Structures are given as structure tokens and as C-alpha cells.
Amino acid sequence: MNSSSSNYQFLLAKLDGFIRKYYKNQAIRGAFYFSTGLLATYILFTLLEYNFYFSTFIITNAFVFCLLVLKPLLAYYSLGQIISHQKAAEIVGNHFSEIKDKLLNTLQLHQLSDNTFDGKELIEASINQKSLQLNPIPFGNAINLQENRKYVKFIAIPVSIILLVVLIAPEILSESTGRLLNYGT
């Protein structure tokens, strides 16, 4: 493997690392959204179930869990459909504006070199040069997992309401939850 190819492979490995972090971030954010939605719908359904009978609570939340948490987790492990290197390069380029065109051009040049016989050495030299310039850039920094902490406050609202209901009238939750979980009886 020549240095041109190894530099490009290193660049692709960095993009793959970015893609994994992208889906990890999606899964974390999805978990926050799902948890908030689950608790909010739990409150709504238990309060309504106390007076009426419903059976869609579990089905609805299972669907939302699959959409917001399971799908990004599967993509994180490269199962199912994931974003392309080109799309990842666009996201990274939006964060690091100074490399936006270089990164996309490097990927496009590699595609061109696969389909070209004339001037292939010149294209590979250009790929190698651009790859070397891009190697020091930490693509993973384009995603800040710590930003997901701001979603904790949304979970606090339904948790507080549940705790309030537990203190004031716990039978509302216990009776309603029993009927929701045993909706077939």
C-alpha cells in the first residue's frame, strides 16, 4: 500500500469515526426525546386511563423508541442505512469551514481516480497532498456530545409531575398503569 493510499484510507477512517460519533449523538438525543415523550405520554395516558380505557400507549412508545433510539444505534454499529462519506464530509465541512471544499474535493478526486486511466498519478498525488493537509483536523470535534445535557431539563418536568401525583394520589398511577400494562384483560 503506497503512502497516497494510506493517507486517503486514514482520511476515510477519520470520516468513519465521525459517522459513528454522529450516530452516537443521534442515539443520545433520541434517548432524551424518547424518555421525555414516554414520561409525558405516561402522565397523559395514566390520567386519562383513570377515567377511560386505552390500549395504544405501549404501541405508540415502542414505535417512537425504534425511530429515535434504535435506528441511530443500529447505524452506529453500521447496521442498516448510514450516511455516506460525502454527507459526513459536508457535515464536517460545515463545522470546519476552512476545510469544507478540500474534504469534498478529496473524496470526489478519489472517485475520479477510480474511473480514470489518464493522469491517474497526478490525481493520486493531489489526493495524497489534500489528505495530508486534512489529517490534523479532528473531525469528531464537529459533534459535541456534551450539548445533549440541555435535554435533561425536559425530562425533569414529567418526572416532577409523576412525583407530585405519587405524593398526592398514588392510586391514579397504580390503577392506570395496571390497566395500561394489562390492556387485554
N, C-alpha and C positions, 0 to 999 in steps of 0.2 A: 504494500500500500504506500503510495507516494505521499509526500507532505501536503500536496494540494488536496488530495482526497481526505487525508486525516484531519486537516483543518476544517474542511467542509463537514465531515462527519461529527467533529466536535461541535460545530455550529448547530447541526441538527440535533445533537444530544442536548444542547442547551435549550433549543426550542421545545424539545420533548419534555424537558424538566419544567419549562414554563407552562406547557399544556397541562401537565399533572397538577401543578400548583393552581392553575386556573380552575380546574375541576374540583380541587380540594376546597377552594374558596367558594365555589358554587354550592358544594355539599354543605359546608358550614352555614352559609347564608340560608340555604334551603332548610336546614335543620331549625334555624331560628324562626323562619317564616312558618314552617310546619308546626313547631311547638306552640307558637303564639296562636296560630289558627286553630290548632287542636284544642288548646285550653279555652279559647274564646267560643268555639262551637260547642265544647263540652258544657260550658256555662249556659249557653243559649239553649241547647237541647235538654239539659237536665232541668232547667227552669220550666221549659215548655212541656217536657215529658212528665213533669209533676202533675200537670193537668190533662195532657193529651198523650197519645201513643205514637212513637216514631220508630222507624227501622233503618233509616238512611245514614245515621251518624257514622257507623263503622265503615260502611262502603265509601262514603264521601271522603273520610280521612285517610283511608287506605289509598285511594286514588291520588290525593294530594301528596301523601308521603312518597309514592312512587315517582311522581312528577318532580317534586322539589328536592328529594334527598337521594332516592335510589338511582335515578337516572344519572346525576352527576357522579355518584360513587362508582357506577359501572364504567363511565367514561374515564374516571380517574385510573382505573385498572385496565384501560384500553379495551374494554368490552363494549361492543355496540358502536354507534356512530360518534366520532370525536371531531374536533375542529382540525382543519388542515394546517400544515406548516405555514402556508400562505396567510391564513386567517390569524394564526398566532403571531406571525411577523407583523401583521397590521396592528394588532393589539399592542405588541411590544413597541412598535414604531410610534404609536400614538402617545405612549408614555415617555419614550426617549426620542424626542423629535429630531435630535441631531443624527440619528441612525435610520430614520424611517425609510428613506429611499434606498440606502445601502443594503439593508437587510432584505427588502423585497427584490432588489436588483440581483443580489447574490443567488436567491432561490430561482429567479427567472433565468439567470445565466446558466445555472446548473441544468435546468430543463432544456435550454437551448443547446448545451453541450452534448446532451444525450441524443439529440436529433440532428446534430451537425457533424460532418466529417471535415469540412474545410475550416481551417483556423481553430481547430479544437484545442491546440496547445495554448493559443492566445487567450481563449475563453477560460481554460482551466487556470492559467496564470492570473487572470483577473479575479476568478473565484477565490483563489488562494490568497491574493492580496486583500480582498474585501473581508474574507473570513478571518484573517489575522487582525485586521482593524476592529472587527466586531467581537473577538474573543474576550477582551477585558470587560465588556458590558455585562453586568449581572441581570439577565433577562427576568429572573424570578422577582426582582425588586419592583417590577411593574405591577405586582399584586401584593397588597398589604393585608395579610390575614387579620392583623390587629384591628382593622376597621370594622370587623364584624362585631366587636364588643358593643357598638352603639345599638345593636338589635336586642340586647339583653333587657333594656328598659321596656320594650314592647311585651316581653314575656312577663315582666313584673306586674303589669296591670291585671291580666286574667288570674295570675297566681294570687294576687291580693284579694280579688273578688271571691275566688274559691275559698280562701282562708276566712274571709268575712262570713260567707254562707255557712262554713263549717262551724264557726263560733255562734252564729245566730240561730240557724235552723239546719242542723246536720241531716235531718231526715229527708230534706229535699234532695240532697246529693245521694244519700244511700239508697233511697227508694227509686229515684230516677235512674241512677247508674245500674242498679239491678235490672230494671226493665229494659234499659238500652242494651246491656250485655246479653240478656236472655230474651231478646225480642221475639223469638219463635214460640215462647210459651205464654 
